[in-house]
């Protein structure tokens, strides 16, 4: 099944429906599931309706013995050899670029064009003649 053509709500409802199917497959009531997962019955009902928090989802997947599905759901990102060669090591987090930002520089470093304001470099389009 492809999720690409579905709305966020439809995807969440599908996931909730699948959780319900797994629960019923192992003959658990919502109350039993809630007790085993350490959650309230209303939380289980919400997850099966496509609402809920990630920590609740993990608790339910643990009871259903479906934690391995998380790897298929969101596999760990793989760093390609080319990225390692280019960057030398794996990135920990993104940071601002090294390009100087003219708005952060003092007036003594700004060129005359930047004193005219940030919109001075924007070229207006000519109106079409009809």
N, C-alpha and C positions, 0 to 999 in steps of 0.2 A: 504494500500500500504506500502510495506517495502522499506526503503531507504538503507538497509544494502548492497545490491549488486550494488548500484549506485555510480558513481564517484561524487566528489564534484560539478563539473560542471553540471551534470545531476540533482542533487538535487536542485541546485540553479535555473536551468531552470524550474523545476517542481514547485517550490515555486513562481516563476515569472508568470508562466502560471495560477496558482491558483489565484494570485492577479488580473490578467486580467479577469478571470472568475467572480470573485466577483464584480469587477468594472462594467462589462457588465450586470451582474444580476440586478444592481440597476440603469441601464441606464445612466451611466456617461461616457463622453468622457475622453480621457487622459488630455485634456485641462481643463475640469471641475474638474477632480481629482486634477490636479496640483494646480489650484486656491484654492480649498477648503483646501488642505493640506499645502498650502504656499510653494510649491515647483515648480520647473520648469518642463515644459513638457518633456524635455530630461531626467530629473531625473525619472519621471514616466516610460518613455520608457525603461530606464536602469533597473529599478526594475523589470519590466515585462519581461525583457530579462535575468534576473538572476544576475544583477549587482546592486550595490548600497550600501549605508551605513545604519547602524542600525537606526539612528535617522530619516532617510527618511522612512524606513519601518514602524516605530512606527507612524509617521504622517499619512501614508496611512492607516494603520490598524485603526487608530482613525476615519478617514473619513468613512471607510467601516463598522464601529461599530464592529470590530473584535478584540479589545484589549484583551478580555477574552481568545482568542486563545493563547496568550502568556503563560498563566498558563499551558496549555496542552503542548505547545511547549517546555518549560523549567520550570518545576515545582520547587518550592523552595525546597532546600534540607532539609530532615527531619533528626533530630538527634535521634538516637535510644536510648532507656533507658540504654542499655549496654554502649554506648559511654559516656553518661552522668555520669554513675557510675564510669567508668574508668577514665575519665578526670575531672570530677567534674563540669565542665562548658563548654559551647560551645566554640569552637576554633575561634579565630578572624583571625589568619593567621598562616601559617606554619613557622617554624624556624629551624635553623640548629640543628642537633642532639647534645646531650650532650657528645658524645664520643669524646675523645681528638683526634685531628688531628695531627699526628706526623710532618707534614710539617709546622704547625703553631707554634709548641713548639720550644723553644730555644735549642741550642746544649747540654746544661747541662741536659735536661730532656729526650733527645733521647737515646734510647738503641743502642747498638753496631750494631744491625741488620739494623736499619734505617739509619746508616751512609753509608751503602753500596749502598744506593739509593733505589728508590721505586720499581725497577724491581728485586731486589735481592730475593724476596719471590716467584717469579713466577717460577714454575717448567716447564722445557722444556719437551715436549713429546718425547718419543723415536720414532725413525723412524721405520715404519713397515718393517720387513724383508720379501721380496717377492721372 
